Each structure stands twice: as C-alpha cells, then as structure tokens.
Amino acid sequence: MNPNISDLTREKAEANNAPSGWKEHNGKTDMLEGIRAYHVWLIWGWHDIRQRYRRSVLGPFWFTLTTLIMVGALGFLYSELLGQEISSYLPYLGVGLVVWQFISTAANEGCISLIGSVHIIKQIRMPLTTHVCRMAWRNFIILLHSLPVVIIFMLFFGHMVTWEILWIIPGLFIVLLNAVWSGVVFGILCSRFRDVAPIIGSLFQVCFFVTPVMWQTSALKDRAWIAEFNPFYHLIEIVRAPILGTPVPLISWASSIALLVVGFAFAQYLMNRYRDRVAYWL
C-alpha cells in the first residue's frame, strides 16, 4: 500500500474523531479551536519526526548529534576569531544557534504549512491553525532534542546549572507561541502570494548576521542599544539567559510578550478576513 495513502487515511480518522465544535468554527474561532485540538497536532507532529527518521538507528537523536558537532566546531573556531574564552563562549553560542534554528525553521516552514496540507484542507473542515501547530510542535521537538547539548558543554567546562534555569519554561512557551502566530501569518500570505516564501527566507538569512547569535552585544560597545530593537535578540535571550544562569533582562520579557500580543492580533485579523479563501488559493 502507498504510505502516503495510509497516512492520509490515518489523518482523516484522527480529524474525524475530534470534537464536533471544531467543525463549526469560523475565522473568529479558528485559532482558538486549532490550538485546543492538541490531541491532533501533538500526534501529527510526532508522526512527522518518526517518518523523517524511520529505519534510522538514532532516530530523532540525530538532531542532538548534529547540534553537538556544529556547536563544537563553530565554538572552537569563532572563540579564536572573536578572542572569546571558549568556556563561556561555547554555551552562549550553543543556545543562540539552537533557538535561532527553531525560529528561522518555523518561519520558513510556516510559509508552506498550509500549502503542504492542501490534501487535508480541501477534504476535511478543520481549523487551519491545527496545521500550523503541527509544524510548530514538530520543530519544538527538535529544539528539545538539541538544548541538552548546550547543558552538556556547560558541565564539561565546569559551569553549574542554577535555579535560574527554571525560567526557561516560560521562555520556551513564549518562543513556541510566537512560532504559531508567525506560521499563521506566513501561511496565509504564502497561500495567496507564493513569492512571499523566498522573501522570508532571504530576510531571515540577513537577520541571522545582525542578531547576537554568534557575537555578543558587548562587541557593539556604546552602540549596544541597537540590539534592544531586535525582537529576535529578546526571543533568544529569554531562553539563553536562564540556561547560562543570568537574570533575564526585563526588557526581553516585555518585548517578547509584546511581540506575542501584536503578532496574534495580526494573525487573528488575517483569519477573520481570509480564512474562507485559503482553500481556493491553494
């Protein structure tokens, strides 16, 4: 049997077992009903990971091994180039790379989250946000597989894990929710204008170099205030600071939450106006 056909049959069965309320949704309730359908997108996201690494010995832990190699190689290289102490620079770089990879991948995959689910959208009435949550959860699993590598490096270089690390829980939650609203926005825009996807990809490539991922804000000296206007810096910082054992700046919490509120408001606006047109655009 064709595996794609069996996957489609399974997805239909899971969707049909969902509460009847989500089949009566509209543009105003799509995002709420989609997020509430966690029993669907949790299974779908994990299934995507299993399918990607089926017949693999390490499975999802390939993410962990890849992160270990990448952070180790880049850390030793750039610590010499930037004149940084390897013991403190490596954890800083590791968290920055892992969180940035999640943000950029979620944005790029968010552009095709609805396009890639066209076979379901055109056959089953279900919240479009469910497909976006599936994408965000899939990449969040990868994030959770990669972050332990940074903690291993910290312990290797003699750093102790402090109680500050508990702040990583709300930090990761905010980062995940930001991935959801951005996936909704990019998914709807790319359904109508297919040129948006390569534009988003190019913008994130540029943003990587202007965001304190591989370099520290102290390198800007008296112009360090420039980083305060970069929303990606704050999203990374609310995860990086707790792992490194430093207090999260209040401005990072405020900026990340403000981005979350504004982003969901804009996503809700697009849902209200264009939710019923997406199936025709696809």
C-alpha positions as a Markdown table, in Angstrom:
| # | Residue | x | y | z |
|---|---|---|---|---|
| 1 | Met | 0.0 | 0.0 | 0.0 |
| 2 | Asn | 1.2 | 3.5 | -0.8 |
| 3 | Pro | 2.4 | 5.0 | 2.5 |
| 4 | Asn | 1.1 | 8.4 | 1.6 |
| 5 | Ile | -2.4 | 7.0 | 1.2 |
| 6 | Ser | -2.2 | 5.2 | 4.6 |
| 7 | Asp | -1.0 | 8.5 | 6.2 |
| 8 | Leu | -3.9 | 10.4 | 4.7 |
| 9 | Thr | -6.4 | 7.8 | 5.9 |
| 10 | Arg | -4.9 | 7.9 | 9.4 |
| 11 | Glu | -5.0 | 11.8 | 9.4 |
| 12 | Lys | -8.7 | 11.7 | 8.3 |
| 13 | Ala | -9.6 | 9.3 | 11.1 |
| 14 | Glu | -7.9 | 11.4 | 13.8 |
| 15 | Ala | -9.5 | 14.6 | 12.4 |
| 16 | Asn | -13.0 | 12.9 | 12.4 |
| 17 | Asn | -12.6 | 11.9 | 16.0 |
| 18 | Ala | -12.1 | 15.5 | 17.0 |
| 19 | Pro | -14.8 | 17.3 | 19.0 |
| 20 | Ser | -17.7 | 18.4 | 16.8 |
| 21 | Gly | -17.2 | 22.0 | 17.9 |
| 22 | Trp | -14.2 | 22.5 | 15.7 |
| 23 | Lys | -16.1 | 21.6 | 12.6 |
| 24 | Glu | -18.4 | 24.5 | 13.2 |
| 25 | His | -15.6 | 27.0 | 13.5 |
| 26 | Asn | -15.1 | 30.2 | 11.5 |
| 27 | Gly | -12.4 | 32.9 | 11.1 |
| 28 | Lys | -13.0 | 34.2 | 14.6 |
| 29 | Thr | -12.6 | 30.9 | 16.4 |
| 30 | Asp | -10.1 | 29.1 | 14.0 |
| 31 | Met | -7.0 | 29.9 | 16.1 |
| 32 | Leu | -8.7 | 29.0 | 19.4 |
| 33 | Glu | -10.1 | 25.8 | 18.1 |
| 34 | Gly | -6.9 | 24.9 | 16.3 |
| 35 | Ile | -4.7 | 25.3 | 19.4 |
| 36 | Arg | -7.3 | 23.4 | 21.6 |
| 37 | Ala | -7.0 | 20.4 | 19.2 |
| 38 | Tyr | -3.7 | 19.5 | 20.8 |
| 39 | His | -4.7 | 15.8 | 20.7 |
| 40 | Val | -4.4 | 16.0 | 16.9 |
| 41 | Trp | -1.4 | 18.2 | 16.2 |
| 42 | Leu | 0.7 | 16.6 | 19.0 |
| 43 | Ile | 0.3 | 13.2 | 17.3 |
| 44 | Trp | 0.8 | 14.6 | 13.8 |
| 45 | Gly | 4.0 | 16.4 | 14.8 |
| 46 | Trp | 5.5 | 13.4 | 16.4 |
| 47 | His | 4.5 | 11.3 | 13.4 |
| 48 | Asp | 6.3 | 13.7 | 11.1 |
| 49 | Ile | 9.5 | 13.2 | 13.2 |
| 50 | Arg | 9.1 | 9.4 | 13.1 |
| 51 | Gln | 8.6 | 9.4 | 9.4 |
| 52 | Arg | 11.6 | 11.5 | 8.8 |
| 53 | Tyr | 13.9 | 9.1 | 10.7 |
| 54 | Arg | 12.2 | 5.8 | 10.0 |
| 55 | Arg | 14.6 | 2.9 | 9.8 |
| 56 | Ser | 17.3 | 5.1 | 11.5 |
| 57 | Val | 19.3 | 3.8 | 14.4 |
| 58 | Leu | 19.5 | 7.1 | 16.3 |
| 59 | Gly | 16.1 | 8.4 | 15.2 |
| 60 | Pro | 15.4 | 12.0 | 16.4 |
| 61 | Phe | 18.7 | 11.9 | 18.4 |
| 62 | Trp | 20.4 | 12.7 | 15.1 |
| 63 | Phe | 19.3 | 16.3 | 15.9 |
| 64 | Thr | 21.3 | 16.0 | 19.1 |
| 65 | Leu | 24.4 | 14.7 | 17.4 |
| 66 | Thr | 24.2 | 17.3 | 14.6 |
| 67 | Thr | 24.0 | 20.1 | 17.2 |
| 68 | Leu | 26.9 | 18.6 | 19.2 |
| 69 | Ile | 29.1 | 18.7 | 16.1 |
| 70 | Met | 28.0 | 22.1 | 14.8 |
| 71 | Val | 28.3 | 23.9 | 18.2 |
| 72 | Gly | 31.6 | 22.3 | 19.0 |
| 73 | Ala | 33.2 | 23.1 | 15.6 |
| 74 | Leu | 31.9 | 26.7 | 15.4 |
| 75 | Gly | 32.5 | 27.3 | 19.0 |
| 76 | Phe | 36.2 | 26.5 | 18.9 |
| 77 | Leu | 36.6 | 28.4 | 15.6 |
| 78 | Tyr | 34.8 | 31.6 | 16.5 |
| 79 | Ser | 36.1 | 31.8 | 20.0 |
| 80 | Glu | 39.6 | 32.2 | 18.4 |
| 81 | Leu | 38.4 | 34.6 | 15.8 |
| 82 | Leu | 36.5 | 36.8 | 18.2 |
| 83 | Gly | 39.0 | 36.5 | 21.0 |
| 84 | Gln | 36.5 | 34.9 | 23.5 |
| 85 | Glu | 37.1 | 32.5 | 26.3 |
| 86 | Ile | 35.9 | 29.1 | 25.0 |
| 87 | Ser | 34.4 | 28.0 | 28.3 |
| 88 | Ser | 31.9 | 30.9 | 28.3 |
| 89 | Tyr | 31.5 | 31.4 | 24.6 |
| 90 | Leu | 30.6 | 27.9 | 23.7 |
| 91 | Pro | 27.3 | 27.7 | 25.8 |
| 92 | Tyr | 26.4 | 31.2 | 24.7 |
| 93 | Leu | 26.8 | 30.2 | 21.0 |
| 94 | Gly | 25.1 | 26.9 | 21.5 |
| 95 | Val | 21.8 | 28.3 | 22.9 |
| 96 | Gly | 21.8 | 31.1 | 20.3 |
| 97 | Leu | 22.2 | 28.7 | 17.4 |
| 98 | Val | 19.6 | 26.2 | 18.7 |
| 99 | Val | 16.9 | 28.8 | 19.4 |
| 100 | Trp | 17.7 | 30.7 | 16.1 |
| 101 | Gln | 17.4 | 27.5 | 14.2 |
| 102 | Phe | 14.0 | 26.9 | 15.7 |
| 103 | Ile | 12.8 | 30.5 | 14.9 |
| 104 | Ser | 14.1 | 30.5 | 11.4 |
| 105 | Thr | 12.9 | 27.0 | 10.5 |
| 106 | Ala | 9.5 | 27.6 | 12.0 |
| 107 | Ala | 9.2 | 30.8 | 9.9 |
| 108 | Asn | 10.3 | 29.1 | 6.7 |
| 109 | Glu | 8.1 | 26.0 | 7.2 |
| 110 | Gly | 5.3 | 28.2 | 8.3 |
| 111 | Cys | 5.3 | 29.6 | 4.8 |
| 112 | Ile | 4.4 | 26.2 | 3.4 |
| 113 | Ser | 2.4 | 24.8 | 6.4 |
| 114 | Leu | -0.9 | 25.3 | 4.7 |
| 115 | Ile | 0.4 | 24.6 | 1.1 |
| 116 | Gly | 1.8 | 21.3 | 2.3 |
| 117 | Ser | -1.5 | 20.3 | 4.0 |
| 118 | Val | -3.7 | 21.1 | 0.9 |
| 119 | His | -4.8 | 17.4 | 0.7 |
| 120 | Ile | -6.4 | 17.7 | 4.1 |
| 121 | Ile | -7.7 | 21.3 | 3.9 |
| 122 | Lys | -9.7 | 20.5 | 0.7 |
| 123 | Gln | -11.2 | 17.3 | 2.1 |
| 124 | Ile | -11.8 | 18.0 | 5.8 |
| 125 | Arg | -13.2 | 21.0 | 7.5 |
| 126 | Met | -10.9 | 21.7 | 10.4 |
| 127 | Pro | -9.1 | 24.7 | 11.8 |
| 128 | Leu | -6.2 | 25.9 | 9.7 |
| 129 | Thr | -4.3 | 26.7 | 12.8 |
| 130 | Thr | -4.1 | 22.9 | 13.5 |
| 131 | His | -1.7 | 22.5 | 10.6 |
| 132 | Val | 0.4 | 25.4 | 11.8 |
| 133 | Cys | 0.6 | 24.0 | 15.4 |
| 134 | Arg | 1.7 | 20.7 | 13.8 |
| 135 | Met | 4.6 | 22.4 | 12.2 |
| 136 | Ala | 5.5 | 24.4 | 15.3 |
| 137 | Trp | 5.3 | 21.3 | 17.5 |
| 138 | Arg | 7.5 | 19.3 | 15.1 |
| 139 | Asn | 10.2 | 21.9 | 15.3 |
| 140 | Phe | 9.8 | 22.3 | 19.0 |
| 141 | Ile | 10.6 | 18.6 | 19.4 |
| 142 | Ile | 13.8 | 19.2 | 17.5 |
| 143 | Leu | 14.6 | 22.2 | 19.8 |
| 144 | Leu | 14.1 | 20.0 | 22.9 |
| 145 | His | 16.5 | 17.4 | 21.5 |
| 146 | Ser | 19.2 | 20.0 | 20.9 |
| 147 | Leu | 19.2 | 22.1 | 24.0 |
| 148 | Pro | 20.6 | 19.3 | 26.3 |
| 149 | Val | 23.8 | 19.6 | 24.2 |
| 150 | Val | 24.4 | 23.1 | 25.5 |
| 151 | Ile | 24.0 | 21.9 | 29.1 |
| 152 | Ile | 26.5 | 19.1 | 28.4 |
| 153 | Phe | 29.0 | 21.7 | 27.2 |
| 154 | Met | 28.4 | 23.8 | 30.3 |
| 155 | Leu | 29.0 | 21.0 | 32.7 |
| 156 | Phe | 32.1 | 19.9 | 30.7 |
| 157 | Phe | 33.6 | 23.4 | 31.2 |
| 158 | Gly | 32.8 | 23.5 | 34.9 |
| 159 | His | 29.7 | 25.6 | 34.8 |
| 160 | Met | 27.0 | 24.8 | 37.3 |
| 161 | Val | 23.3 | 24.7 | 36.5 |
| 162 | Thr | 21.4 | 27.2 | 38.8 |
| 163 | Trp | 17.8 | 27.6 | 39.7 |
| 164 | Glu | 17.6 | 30.4 | 37.1 |
| 165 | Ile | 17.2 | 27.6 | 34.5 |
| 166 | Leu | 13.6 | 27.2 | 35.6 |
| 167 | Trp | 12.8 | 30.5 | 33.8 |
| 168 | Ile | 13.4 | 28.5 | 30.6 |
| 169 | Ile | 9.9 | 27.1 | 30.9 |
| 170 | Pro | 8.0 | 30.3 | 30.3 |
| 171 | Gly | 10.7 | 31.4 | 27.8 |
| 172 | Leu | 10.3 | 28.3 | 25.7 |
| 173 | Phe | 6.5 | 28.7 | 25.9 |
| 174 | Ile | 6.6 | 32.2 | 24.6 |
| 175 | Val | 9.0 | 31.3 | 21.8 |
| 176 | Leu | 6.7 | 28.4 | 20.8 |
| 177 | Leu | 3.6 | 30.7 | 20.7 |
| 178 | Asn | 5.4 | 33.2 | 18.6 |
| 179 | Ala | 6.1 | 30.4 | 16.1 |
| 180 | Val | 2.4 | 29.7 | 16.0 |
| 181 | Trp | 1.2 | 33.2 | 15.1 |
| 182 | Ser | 4.1 | 33.7 | 12.6 |
| 183 | Gly | 3.1 | 30.4 | 11.0 |
| 184 | Val | -0.5 | 31.5 | 10.7 |
| 185 | Val | 0.5 | 34.9 | 9.1 |
| 186 | Phe | 3.1 | 33.5 | 6.7 |
| 187 | Gly | 0.9 | 30.5 | 5.9 |
| 188 | Ile | -2.0 | 32.7 | 4.8 |
| 189 | Leu | 0.2 | 35.2 | 3.0 |
| 190 | Cys | 2.1 | 32.5 | 1.1 |
| 191 | Ser | -1.2 | 30.8 | 0.1 |
| 192 | Arg | -2.1 | 33.9 | -1.7 |
| 193 | Phe | 1.3 | 35.2 | -2.8 |
| 194 | Arg | 3.8 | 32.4 | -3.4 |
| 195 | Asp | 6.7 | 34.9 | -3.7 |
| 196 | Val | 6.5 | 35.6 | 0.0 |
| 197 | Ala | 8.3 | 32.4 | 0.9 |
| 198 | Pro | 11.6 | 33.1 | -0.8 |
| 199 | Ile | 11.4 | 36.7 | 0.5 |
| 200 | Ile | 11.0 | 35.5 | 4.1 |
| 201 | Gly | 13.9 | 33.0 | 3.6 |
| 202 | Ser | 16.2 | 35.8 | 2.4 |
| 203 | Leu | 15.2 | 38.2 | 5.2 |
| 204 | Phe | 16.0 | 35.6 | 7.9 |
| 205 | Gln | 19.4 | 34.9 | 6.4 |
| 206 | Val | 20.2 | 38.6 | 6.7 |
| 207 | Cys | 18.7 | 38.8 | 10.2 |
| 208 | Phe | 21.0 | 36.0 | 11.4 |
| 209 | Phe | 24.0 | 38.2 | 10.9 |
| 210 | Val | 22.6 | 41.2 | 12.6 |
| 211 | Thr | 21.3 | 39.3 | 15.6 |
| 212 | Pro | 23.5 | 38.5 | 18.6 |
| 213 | Val | 23.7 | 34.8 | 17.9 |
| 214 | Met | 27.4 | 34.2 | 17.2 |
| 215 | Trp | 28.5 | 37.6 | 18.6 |
| 216 | Gln | 27.8 | 39.3 | 21.9 |
| 217 | Thr | 26.1 | 42.7 | 22.4 |
| 218 | Ser | 29.3 | 43.9 | 24.2 |
| 219 | Ala | 31.0 | 43.9 | 20.8 |
| 220 | Leu | 28.8 | 46.9 | 19.9 |
| 221 | Lys | 30.3 | 48.8 | 22.8 |
| 222 | Asp | 28.4 | 52.2 | 23.1 |
| 223 | Arg | 26.0 | 51.1 | 20.3 |
| 224 | Ala | 24.8 | 48.0 | 22.2 |
| 225 | Trp | 21.3 | 49.7 | 22.3 |
| 226 | Ile | 20.9 | 48.7 | 18.7 |
| 227 | Ala | 20.3 | 45.1 | 19.9 |
| 228 | Glu | 17.4 | 46.3 | 22.0 |
| 229 | Phe | 15.4 | 47.0 | 18.9 |
| 230 | Asn | 15.9 | 43.5 | 17.5 |
| 231 | Pro | 13.0 | 41.2 | 18.5 |
| 232 | Phe | 14.9 | 38.1 | 17.7 |
| 233 | Tyr | 17.6 | 39.0 | 20.3 |
| 234 | His | 14.9 | 39.1 | 23.0 |
| 235 | Leu | 13.4 | 35.8 | 22.0 |
| 236 | Ile | 16.8 | 34.2 | 22.2 |
| 237 | Glu | 17.7 | 35.9 | 25.4 |
| 238 | Ile | 14.6 | 34.7 | 27.4 |
| 239 | Val | 15.9 | 31.1 | 26.7 |
| 240 | Arg | 19.7 | 31.8 | 26.8 |
| 241 | Ala | 19.9 | 33.8 | 30.0 |
| 242 | Pro | 18.2 | 31.1 | 32.2 |
| 243 | Ile | 20.5 | 28.4 | 30.9 |
| 244 | Leu | 23.6 | 30.5 | 31.4 |
| 245 | Gly | 22.4 | 31.3 | 35.0 |
| 246 | Thr | 21.9 | 35.0 | 34.5 |
| 247 | Pro | 18.8 | 37.1 | 35.1 |
| 248 | Val | 16.6 | 37.7 | 32.1 |
| 249 | Pro | 16.5 | 41.4 | 31.3 |
| 250 | Leu | 13.1 | 42.9 | 31.9 |
| 251 | Ile | 13.1 | 44.5 | 28.5 |
| 252 | Ser | 13.5 | 41.0 | 26.9 |
| 253 | Trp | 10.4 | 39.7 | 28.7 |
| 254 | Ala | 8.4 | 42.8 | 27.8 |
| 255 | Ser | 9.5 | 42.8 | 24.2 |
| 256 | Ser | 8.8 | 39.1 | 23.7 |
| 257 | Ile | 5.3 | 39.3 | 25.3 |
| 258 | Ala | 4.5 | 42.5 | 23.3 |
| 259 | Leu | 5.6 | 40.7 | 20.1 |
| 260 | Leu | 3.3 | 37.8 | 21.0 |
| 261 | Val | 0.3 | 40.0 | 21.6 |
| 262 | Val | 0.8 | 42.1 | 18.5 |
| 263 | Gly | 1.5 | 39.0 | 16.4 |
| 264 | Phe | -1.6 | 37.1 | 17.5 |
| 265 | Ala | -3.7 | 40.2 | 16.9 |
| 266 | Phe | -2.5 | 40.5 | 13.3 |
| 267 | Ala | -2.9 | 36.7 | 12.8 |
| 268 | Gln | -6.5 | 37.0 | 14.1 |
| 269 | Tyr | -7.1 | 39.9 | 11.7 |
| 270 | Leu | -6.0 | 37.8 | 8.7 |
| 271 | Met | -8.0 | 34.8 | 9.9 |
| 272 | Asn | -11.2 | 36.9 | 10.2 |
| 273 | Arg | -10.8 | 38.3 | 6.7 |
| 274 | Tyr | -9.2 | 35.5 | 4.6 |
| 275 | Arg | -9.7 | 32.2 | 6.4 |
| 276 | Asp | -12.5 | 31.0 | 4.0 |
| 277 | Arg | -10.5 | 32.0 | 0.9 |
| 278 | Val | -7.4 | 29.9 | 1.7 |
| 279 | Ala | -8.8 | 26.7 | 0.3 |
| 280 | Tyr | -9.5 | 28.4 | -3.0 |
| 281 | Trp | -6.0 | 30.0 | -3.1 |
| 282 | Leu | -4.4 | 26.6 | -2.6 |
